[in-house]
Amino acid sequence: GGILLFDPLNIRYATDSTNMQLWTTHNPARACFVAASGYMVLWDFHGCEHLSAHLPLIKERRSGASFFYFEAGDRTNEHAARFCAQVDELLQQHAGNNRRRLAVDRIEVAGLRALDALGVEVCDGQAVTEHARMIKGPDEIRAIRCAVASCEAAVNEMRQALRAGATENDVWAALHAGNIRRGGEWIETRILSSGPRTNPWYQECGPRVIRDGDLVSFDTDLIGVYGMCVDMSRSWICGGLEPTAEQKRLYRIAYEHITTNIEMVKPGVRFTELTRNGHRLPESCRAQRYGVMFHGVGLCDEYPSIRYPEDLESYGYEGELQAGMVLSVEAYV
């Protein structure tokens, strides 16, 4: 068979090509077909075939993958049928004995119905792509390390921008500027808060004016150089003042939580072992625990998500750490 990709991160992973990554996240104008034999076709945005002309893995460059409503209006079904007929033809020509099976990472409803009408057996492509991206090769590890170094430099510029009288947005803007200046791409969230807004977590940065003594906390959630995600969190006190006794107590809990859990990250460890044997937060911190203890990271936050014991039954799943996986180790107290 083959796989049909619409997610711009999966297209990038398969082809090394990018084009309007954020825009195509919610306007699926690009697609990629990869046969099990390796034959690869990229449908790019209109007039953009030249952007991937240097990439040797792509055997054909086409356009016409847009059948979302903004683009196609009341002709959505017509354009979906035309596109899916091309995919069916590629399956017939390049997919070998399994020419009726096609994995798809995500697709508009009209496209799924068109594939069904052609007799194509559509399979879940998300599991395929998440597991393919899970193991990082040497070049990916080097790219991640470069992205981390670039992000750390931008974080240092954030710290220089932190002063009494600056707004949360002023400090957050320094991270964006530093990321773009060094060849990074975008930031997935707006998680920076100060003073009383740091608890509960996930409050987005805004116009609040920071004062001396305020705690300022943030999560980078940054897509940096080479398209690699850097997911790091930091907390500072504006004005360089001494932390309170309570802040020091909470910091010790978070530090022990992260360092203890990092020690458990080894090939062969089961996800549920990490859940059951990891550092236990004090009872007073559990209600506002983070969503996961660990998660994968690569082109974005990725598989797996490894849960806290309280969430194992409702959301947990099994798996095993392997050499080459990259994980973020989380803590919120």
Secondary structure, DSSP 4 states (H G I P E B T S, - for coil): -EEEE-SHHHHHHHH---SSHHHHHHS---EEEEETT--EEEEESTT-GGGGTT-TT--EEEE----SHHHHGGGHHHHHHHHHHHHHHHHHHHSGGGTTEEEES---HHHHHHHHHTT-EEEE-HHHHHHHHHS--HHHHHHHHHHHHHHHHHHHHHHHH--TT-BHHHHHHHHHHHHHHTT--EES---EEEGGGGSSS-PPP-SPBP-TT-EEEEE--EE-GGG-EE--EEEEEGGGPPPPHHHHHHHHHHHHHHHHHHHT--TT-BHHHHHHHSPPPPHHHHTT--S-SEEEESSSEEEEEE--GGGHHHH----B--TT--EEE----
